[in-house]
Amino acid sequence: MNKPKAKATGGTIALNKRARHEYHIDERHEAGLALQGWEVKALRAGRLNFGDAYALIKGGELYLFGASITPLISASTHVVADDRRTRKLLLHREEIDKLIGEVERKGYTLIPLALYWKGRHVKIEIGLARGKQEHDKRASEKERDWDREKQRVLRAKNPPA
């Protein structure tokens, strides 16, 4: 009897929490990611680091730079595994043209926000972002602390029944 294959569906592989701290995210876009076989296996094992990653436009195409997928020890012996290789992002032409316009005219940056499974495919969420300045970071941190304190006070006033 053959065992049914385990499906990697609907799970988050990685989140870029630092991006929300460093940037104002204006728009989000979902893109496919062109990967090699050993990279998919390494992603299933959770061997991804994309804290320093960013997306660039070259020749009308979108590419992901700086993402590191560490190969597994059992990776194929006939393939040279480059963990920091440039990976192509897969979007429709209209979406790419729109992003090119935003990046070139308005000075936005393309930042990866999340990597996740969608069915059997790996998808990446990229954000159209503007960099935060130091006072913006302090303000958002202050607001986050205030929300947390507000929740504590409300819980203390209304204990669960």
C-alpha positions in Angstrom: 0.0 0.0 0.0 1.2 3.4 -0.8 1.0 6.1 1.8 -0.6 9.4 0.8 1.9 12.2 0.4 1.9 14.7 3.2 0.7 18.1 1.9 2.3 21.4 2.9 -0.8 23.5 2.6 -1.8 26.8 4.1 1.0 27.3 6.5 3.2 30.3 7.2 6.9 29.6 6.5 8.3 32.9 7.8 7.3 36.4 8.8 9.5 39.5 8.4 8.6 41.3 11.7 11.4 43.8 11.3 9.8 45.2 8.1 6.8 46.5 10.0 9.1 48.3 12.5 11.4 49.8 9.8 8.8 50.7 7.1 5.4 52.2 6.5 3.6 49.5 4.4 1.3 51.1 1.9 0.3 48.2 -0.4 0.7 44.4 -0.3 1.1 42.1 -3.3 1.2 38.3 -3.5 3.8 36.9 -5.8 5.0 33.4 -6.7 8.6 32.5 -6.2 10.8 30.5 -8.7 12.6 27.9 -6.6 14.8 24.9 -7.1 13.9 21.5 -5.6 16.4 21.6 -2.8 15.1 25.0 -1.8 11.6 23.7 -1.4 12.8 20.9 0.8 14.8 23.4 2.9 11.7 25.6 3.3 9.7 22.6 4.5 12.4 22.3 7.2 12.1 26.0 8.1 15.6 27.0 6.9 14.9 30.5 5.7 16.3 33.9 6.8 14.9 36.9 4.9 15.3 39.7 7.4 17.7 41.6 5.1 15.9 40.7 1.9 14.5 43.2 -0.6 13.1 43.1 -4.1 14.5 44.9 -7.1 13.4 45.5 -10.7 15.8 44.5 -13.4 14.9 44.5 -17.1 11.2 44.7 -16.4 11.3 41.6 -14.0 11.2 41.4 -10.2 13.9 39.6 -8.3 14.4 38.8 -4.6 17.8 39.6 -3.2 19.3 38.8 0.2 17.1 35.9 1.2 19.1 33.0 2.6 17.7 29.5 2.3 20.2 27.2 4.0 20.5 23.9 2.1 19.9 20.6 3.9 22.8 18.3 4.5 21.0 15.7 2.4 20.6 18.1 -0.6 21.4 16.6 -4.0 25.1 16.0 -4.6 25.0 17.0 -8.3 23.5 20.5 -7.6 25.7 23.3 -6.3 23.5 24.9 -3.6 23.9 28.7 -3.4 21.9 29.8 -0.4 21.9 33.5 -1.3 21.1 33.3 -5.0 18.8 35.8 -6.7 15.3 34.4 -7.0 12.7 35.5 -9.6 9.3 36.8 -8.4 6.3 35.8 -10.5 3.7 38.4 -11.0 1.3 39.4 -13.8 2.7 42.0 -16.2 0.2 44.7 -15.1 1.2 44.3 -11.5 4.9 44.5 -12.4 4.3 47.7 -14.5 2.3 49.2 -11.6 5.1 48.4 -9.1 7.8 49.8 -11.5 5.8 53.1 -11.6 5.5 53.3 -7.8 9.2 52.5 -7.2 10.6 54.8 -9.8 8.3 57.8 -9.5 7.5 57.9 -5.8 10.6 56.3 -4.3 9.0 53.3 -2.7 10.9 50.1 -1.7 9.8 46.5 -2.2 10.1 44.5 1.0 9.2 40.9 1.6 6.7 40.6 4.5 5.8 36.9 4.6 6.5 33.6 2.9 3.8 30.9 3.0 2.3 27.9 1.4 -0.7 28.3 -0.9 -1.7 24.8 -1.9 1.5 23.2 -3.1 3.1 26.5 -4.1 5.3 28.9 -2.2 4.0 32.4 -2.2 5.7 35.6 -1.0 3.9 38.7 0.2 5.8 41.8 -0.8 5.0 45.3 0.5 5.3 48.6 -1.2 7.0 50.5 1.6 8.4 53.9 2.7 11.2 54.0 5.3 10.3 55.2 8.8 12.4 57.8 10.5 13.5 57.5 14.1 10.6 59.7 15.5 8.1 57.5 13.6 9.5 54.4 15.1 9.2 55.9 18.6 5.7 57.0 18.0 4.5 53.5 16.8 6.3 51.9 19.7 4.6 54.3 22.1 1.2 53.5 20.5 1.8 49.8 20.7 2.7 50.1 24.5 -0.4 52.2 25.1 -2.7 49.6 23.4 -1.2 46.9 25.5 -1.7 48.9 28.7 -5.3 49.7 27.7 -6.0 46.0 27.3 -4.6 45.2 30.7 -6.8 47.9 32.4 -9.9 46.6 30.6 -9.2 43.0 31.6 -8.7 44.1 35.2 -12.0 46.0 35.3 -14.0 43.1 33.7 -12.8 39.8 35.0 -13.9 36.7 33.1 -17.2 35.1 34.4 
